[in-house]
């Protein structure tokens, strides 16, 4: 299981491209169980949301899985407004998310 600690602002430009590149590199290296810990994400715009969805689709297309954990209130609210909270696998705590991969 590859755990990626995501932090800062995930917005159009370098930050969202860095997230995309990280996930694609993991998938290319054969890591098909990916956990994004987003506890350090202060802000996410539509480009960031797009990268989460794109990363999720990339992983599932390769028969893998991508999950999120440790959402801040702001990110949780954003995913609820966009209705992605019910689409993406989300866990309150990292240890619960790690156990879910078994």
Buried (B, 14 or more C-beta within 10 A) or exposed (E): BBEBEBEEBBBEEEBBEBBBEBBBEBBEEEBBBBBBBBBEBEBBBEBBBBBBBBBBEBBEEEEBBBBBBBBBEEBBEBBEEEEBBEEBBBBEEBEEBBEBEE
